[in-house]
Amino acid sequence: MTAVPSNDYVDVWYRRQAPADLPQHPALQARIEADICIIGGGLAGLMAAYELAKAGRKVVLVEARRIGWGASGRNGGFVSPGYSLGYEAIAARVGPMAAKELFQMSIEGMQLVANNIRELNVTAANPCPGILGAVRYDAGRQLADHRDWLAKEFNYEVAHLDRAALAEHVTSPSYHQALHDQNAFHFDPLAYCLGLARAAKAAGAAIYEGTSADVIEGGLGRWTVTTPQGRISARDVLVTTGGYTDRLVPELHRAFLPIATYVMITRAAPELIASAIHTRSAIGDDRRAGDYYRLVDGGKRILWGGKITTRTTEPRDLGKLLHKTMTDTYPQLAGLEIDTVWTGLMSYARHRMPQIGKLASGLWHCTAFGGHGMNTTAIGGRVVAEGILGQSERYRSFAPFGLEWTGGVAGMAAVQLTYWRYQAMDAWRERKG
Ligand SMILES: Cc1cc2nc3c(=O)[nH]c(=O)nc-3n(C[C@H](O)[C@H](O)[C@H](O)COP(=O)(O)OP(=O)(O)OC[C@H]3O[C@@H](n4cnc5c(N)ncnc54)[C@H](O)[C@@H]3O)c2cc1C
């Protein structure tokens, strides 16, 4: 079997933390049979693979590059409830009962990740509790009301922090109040991907890296997936290709927008950093496509993420862009240098909800998790696995959010314009204080 190149991951911080000699899965070079063929080795595919293999099904997963090479292995590592689409908008589309059920599932997704890390002993994922959701304007009672609503509707406890309480965590002129969610956590997502892949393999799944699915054919009880040097015949096929979805399945390709977002890691400067951020909780703010950041490397560095764009190429001034947002928030960090920056693609549907369901009998999809994929890929993978196993029809909860056409190039332009409009609205709200 041919091994895939060892340097195939992009240079993300998480890859530097993993062992240099990461074991590689071979490329597929044979004709094989399976119960289920999963296409894509991000967290949606891995979760489904693990669940299905545990249930005794013969699973084959093919990944074009490396396990966790896509968004799943290069994201901010925030694991919290919810979806990319806000609760109000979900309720407006599906009604209050269904919205409540969907939100509950998003909490279940977060808990699934926490349980997997614990039960599979993925210590390298290094989960750390606490996410602060801070606001850059005076929200009055708004956050306290939200805290009360979460407790009443979902028995989900978060703490409200006023300016003084928030100052115990961060020293920034930008923030007014925050909600502190101690159930949510942050972690090393690539380490988790690798741990989940190990568990899926131990449960019997076959994993092939450097193996792109090029064609899916068939139906009528059996599907064939053709790869450059192999072929898989399976009763079910599950497509989990996220923001890297190509034209393999045209219905999926026309229904998603690849949106880029960015992350940087600073150089180590523990004392300087402690003058700004003195909490082990991660921090996200209220801006649309807001900033999200946390301490890594035992508090010596900051991982800072933010910005979205429809440009899929990396801007030359990417580091400067993120550095400016960081110093606008924490002027005292002006001298803090950047170590590394990277970009990744998220998959967005027009409706900003996951796209989960069946395209035809035995042809499943589980994708479009947007910027909120750490909990939703877990619940998405689980409900699809339950559907394939005939255990539940929970995947149908996502049916109201179907495969709408995104509008092609015009759709991309509209998204970019909307983002700029949101940025202007954020700036106006923050100026008002
Ligand atoms: C920079 C960044 C920061 C983010 N931060 C957060 C965060 O803090 N919290 C959060 O909840 N979410 C975050 N997200 C979103 C989250 O990472 C994604 O929603 C989630 O990882 C999507 O997982 P996935 O499995 O659908 O796709 P991916 O992880 O992108 O996996 C898709 C895989 O499919 C493979 N593939 C594509 N086509 C083929 C083919 N034809 N054959 C075989 N394989 C194929 C790709 O190589 C890729 O590995 C962030 C995303 C980015 C990019």
Ligand as a Chemical Component Dictionary entry (heavy atoms), coordinates in Angstrom:
data_LIG
# 
_chem_comp.id                   LIG 
_chem_comp.type                 NON-POLYMER 
_chem_comp.pdbx_formal_charge   0 
_chem_comp.three_letter_code    LIG 
# 
loop_
_chem_comp_atom.comp_id 
_chem_comp_atom.atom_id 
_chem_comp_atom.alt_atom_id 
_chem_comp_atom.type_symbol 
_chem_comp_atom.charge 
_chem_comp_atom.model_Cartn_x 
_chem_comp_atom.model_Cartn_y 
_chem_comp_atom.model_Cartn_z 
_chem_comp_atom.pdbx_ordinal 
LIG C1  C1  C 0 -10.538 28.416 11.415 1  
LIG C2  C2  C 0 -11.820 27.794 11.920 2  
LIG C3  C3  C 0 -12.199 27.995 13.249 3  
LIG C4  C4  C 0 -13.374 27.395 13.742 4  
LIG N1  N1  N 0 -13.638 27.459 15.083 5  
LIG C5  C5  C 0 -14.658 26.728 15.601 6  
LIG C6  C6  C 0 -14.843 26.651 17.001 7  
LIG O1  O1  O 0 -14.051 27.169 17.801 8  
LIG N2  N2  N 0 -15.922 25.952 17.463 9  
LIG C7  C7  C 0 -16.804 25.334 16.613 10 
LIG O2  O2  O 0 -17.791 24.754 17.099 11 
LIG N3  N3  N 0 -16.602 25.330 15.282 12 
LIG C8  C8  C 0 -15.547 25.991 14.755 13 
LIG N4  N4  N 0 -15.325 25.977 13.405 14 
LIG C9  C9  C 0 -16.210 25.188 12.541 15 
LIG C10 C10 C 0 -15.883 23.687 12.600 16 
LIG O3  O3  O 0 -14.492 23.500 12.568 17 
LIG C11 C11 C 0 -16.564 22.963 11.421 18 
LIG O4  O4  O 0 -17.940 23.261 11.414 19 
LIG C12 C12 C 0 -16.411 21.438 11.514 20 
LIG O5  O5  O 0 -15.092 21.080 11.806 21 
LIG C13 C13 C 0 -16.856 20.805 10.196 22 
LIG O6  O6  O 0 -16.556 19.422 10.244 23 
LIG P1  P1  P 0 -16.818 18.502 8.981  24 
LIG O7  O7  O 0 -16.502 17.129 9.379  25 
LIG O8  O8  O 0 -18.168 18.807 8.430  26 
LIG O9  O9  O 0 -15.806 19.053 7.855  27 
LIG P2  P2  P 0 -14.205 19.040 7.772  28 
LIG O10 O10 O 0 -13.583 18.944 9.095  29 
LIG O11 O11 O 0 -13.804 20.200 6.922  30 
LIG O12 O12 O 0 -13.886 17.666 7.043  31 
LIG C14 C14 C 0 -14.213 17.429 5.696  32 
LIG C15 C15 C 0 -13.172 16.454 5.152  33 
LIG O13 O13 O 0 -13.650 15.920 3.910  34 
LIG C16 C16 C 0 -12.524 15.680 3.094  35 
LIG N5  N5  N 0 -12.991 15.561 1.698  36 
LIG C17 C17 C 0 -13.549 16.521 0.932  37 
LIG N6  N6  N 0 -13.889 16.005 -0.271 38 
LIG C18 C18 C 0 -13.536 14.683 -0.249 39 
LIG C19 C19 C 0 -13.631 13.616 -1.207 40 
LIG N7  N7  N 0 -14.166 13.793 -2.423 41 
LIG N8  N8  N 0 -13.163 12.397 -0.838 42 
LIG C20 C20 C 0 -12.613 12.177 0.394  43 
LIG N9  N9  N 0 -12.512 13.160 1.316  44 
LIG C21 C21 C 0 -12.961 14.397 1.004  45 
LIG C22 C22 C 0 -11.626 16.878 3.346  46 
LIG O14 O14 O 0 -10.285 16.602 2.994  47 
LIG C23 C23 C 0 -11.837 17.126 4.840  48 
LIG O15 O15 O 0 -10.829 16.510 5.636  49 
LIG C24 C24 C 0 -14.195 26.620 12.857 50 
LIG C25 C25 C 0 -13.826 26.445 11.526 51 
LIG C26 C26 C 0 -12.656 27.010 11.052 52 
LIG C27 C27 C 0 -12.262 26.802 9.619  53 
# 
loop_
_chem_comp_bond.comp_id 
_chem_comp_bond.atom_id_1 
_chem_comp_bond.atom_id_2 
_chem_comp_bond.value_order 
_chem_comp_bond.pdbx_ordinal 
LIG C1  C2  SING 1  
LIG C2  C3  SING 2  
LIG C2  C26 DOUB 3  
LIG C3  C4  DOUB 4  
LIG C4  N1  SING 5  
LIG C4  C24 SING 6  
LIG N1  C5  DOUB 7  
LIG C5  C6  SING 8  
LIG C5  C8  SING 9  
LIG C6  O1  DOUB 10 
LIG C6  N2  SING 11 
LIG N2  C7  SING 12 
LIG C7  O2  DOUB 13 
LIG C7  N3  SING 14 
LIG N3  C8  DOUB 15 
LIG C8  N4  SING 16 
LIG N4  C9  SING 17 
LIG N4  C24 SING 18 
LIG C9  C10 SING 19 
LIG C10 O3  SING 20 
LIG C10 C11 SING 21 
LIG C11 O4  SING 22 
LIG C11 C12 SING 23 
LIG C12 O5  SING 24 
LIG C12 C13 SING 25 
LIG C13 O6  SING 26 
LIG O6  P1  SING 27 
LIG P1  O7  DOUB 28 
LIG P1  O8  SING 29 
LIG P1  O9  SING 30 
LIG O9  P2  SING 31 
LIG P2  O10 DOUB 32 
LIG P2  O11 SING 33 
LIG P2  O12 SING 34 
LIG O12 C14 SING 35 
LIG C14 C15 SING 36 
LIG C15 O13 SING 37 
LIG C15 C23 SING 38 
LIG O13 C16 SING 39 
LIG C16 N5  SING 40 
LIG C16 C22 SING 41 
LIG N5  C17 SING 42 
LIG N5  C21 SING 43 
LIG C17 N6  DOUB 44 
LIG N6  C18 SING 45 
LIG C18 C19 SING 46 
LIG C18 C21 DOUB 47 
LIG C19 N7  SING 48 
LIG C19 N8  DOUB 49 
LIG N8  C20 SING 50 
LIG C20 N9  DOUB 51 
LIG N9  C21 SING 52 
LIG C22 O14 SING 53 
LIG C22 C23 SING 54 
LIG C23 O15 SING 55 
LIG C24 C25 DOUB 56 
LIG C25 C26 SING 57 
LIG C26 C27 SING 58 
# 
